[in-house]
């Protein structure tokens, strides 16, 4: 799966949120200062070429919708992220995350509880 630029990511987040829409619908969701209509249109067409978006044509107007779910993209992106930055080591990720974010004892306890629940569920499966 191809990765996206920051602008493409922003447009995909909107399309996932609204599920389908025209360029003006996407523009409405963007914060100020809003890019030009043609800029958003170009980004959406790039996303279409990359296989993330498709459309239904109504004459010259197109209604766009995501082809890739947010969950599917997140899974693929995260796997790539883990490989590229943490050598597929979840221990390295967890260590980095907890050290860099200066988590409180309460936050660490919440994470510990979530992990213990996952371990229990895995053992019962």
C-alpha positions as CSV (number, residue, x, y, z in Angstrom):
1,X,0.0,0.0,0.0
2,X,1.4,3.4,-1.0
3,X,2.0,6.0,1.7
4,X,0.4,9.4,1.5
5,X,1.6,13.0,1.9
6,X,0.4,15.1,4.8
7,X,-2.2,16.8,2.5
8,X,-3.4,13.4,1.2
9,X,-3.6,12.2,4.8
10,X,-5.8,15.2,5.7
11,X,-8.1,14.6,2.8
12,X,-8.4,10.9,3.6
13,X,-9.3,11.6,7.2
14,X,-12.1,13.8,6.0
15,X,-13.4,11.2,3.5
16,X,-13.3,8.5,6.2
17,X,-15.3,10.9,8.4
18,X,-17.9,11.9,5.8
19,X,-17.8,8.5,4.1
20,X,-18.5,10.0,0.7
21,X,-18.8,13.5,-0.7
22,X,-18.0,16.1,-3.4
23,X,-15.0,18.4,-3.4
24,X,-17.1,21.1,-1.8
25,X,-18.0,18.7,1.0
26,X,-14.3,18.1,1.7
27,X,-13.6,21.8,1.6
28,X,-16.3,22.5,4.2
29,X,-14.5,20.1,6.6
30,X,-11.1,21.9,6.2
31,X,-10.1,24.5,8.7
32,X,-9.1,28.1,7.7
33,X,-7.2,29.1,5.7
34,X,-8.8,26.7,3.3
35,X,-6.9,25.6,0.2
36,X,-8.3,26.4,-3.3
37,X,-11.0,24.1,-4.8
38,X,-8.5,23.1,-7.5
39,X,-5.9,22.1,-4.9
40,X,-8.3,19.8,-3.1
41,X,-9.5,18.4,-6.4
42,X,-5.9,17.6,-7.4
43,X,-5.2,15.9,-4.1
44,X,-8.3,13.8,-4.4
45,X,-7.4,12.7,-8.0
46,X,-3.9,11.7,-6.7
47,X,-5.5,9.6,-4.0
48,X,-7.7,8.0,-6.8
49,X,-4.6,7.2,-8.8
50,X,-2.9,5.7,-5.7
51,X,-6.0,3.4,-5.2
52,X,-7.3,5.0,-2.0
53,X,-10.4,6.7,-3.5
54,X,-12.9,6.1,-6.2
55,X,-15.9,8.1,-7.4
56,X,-19.4,8.0,-8.9
57,X,-19.8,10.4,-11.8
58,X,-22.8,12.6,-12.1
59,X,-22.1,14.3,-15.4
60,X,-19.0,16.4,-14.8
61,X,-19.4,16.2,-11.1
62,X,-17.8,13.4,-9.0
63,X,-18.8,12.1,-5.6
64,X,-15.7,10.6,-4.0
65,X,-15.5,7.8,-1.4
66,X,-12.7,5.8,0.2
67,X,-11.7,2.4,-1.2
68,X,-9.5,1.6,1.8
69,X,-10.9,1.6,5.3
70,X,-9.2,3.6,8.0
71,X,-8.7,0.4,10.0
72,X,-7.0,-1.4,7.0
73,X,-4.8,1.6,6.3
74,X,-3.9,2.0,10.0
75,X,-2.9,-1.7,10.2
76,X,-0.7,-1.5,7.1
77,X,0.8,1.9,8.1
78,X,1.6,0.7,11.6
79,X,3.3,-2.5,10.3
80,X,5.5,-0.4,8.1
81,X,6.1,2.0,11.0
82,X,7.1,-0.8,13.3
83,X,9.5,-2.2,10.7
84,X,11.1,1.1,9.8
85,X,11.5,2.6,13.2
86,X,11.4,-0.2,15.8
87,X,12.8,-3.3,13.9
88,X,9.4,-5.1,14.5
89,X,10.0,-5.0,18.3
90,X,6.9,-4.1,20.3
91,X,9.1,-3.9,23.4
92,X,11.2,-1.2,21.7
93,X,8.0,0.7,20.8
94,X,6.6,0.4,24.3
95,X,9.9,1.5,25.9
96,X,10.1,4.5,23.5
97,X,6.5,5.5,24.0
98,X,6.6,5.3,27.8
99,X,10.0,7.1,28.1
100,X,9.3,9.9,25.6
101,X,5.8,10.7,26.8
102,X,6.7,10.9,30.5
103,X,3.6,8.9,31.4
104,X,2.2,9.2,34.9
105,X,1.9,6.2,37.2
106,X,-1.9,6.2,36.6
107,X,-1.4,6.1,32.8
108,X,1.2,3.3,33.1
109,X,-1.2,1.3,35.4
110,X,-4.0,1.7,32.8
111,X,-1.7,0.4,30.1
112,X,-0.7,-2.5,32.4
113,X,-4.3,-3.4,33.0
114,X,-5.1,-3.3,29.2
115,X,-2.2,-5.7,28.6
116,X,-3.2,-8.0,31.4
117,X,-6.7,-8.2,29.9
118,X,-5.3,-9.0,26.5
119,X,-3.1,-11.7,28.0
120,X,-6.1,-13.2,29.8
121,X,-8.2,-13.2,26.7
122,X,-5.4,-14.8,24.6
123,X,-5.0,-17.6,27.2
124,X,-8.8,-18.2,27.1
125,X,-8.9,-18.4,23.3
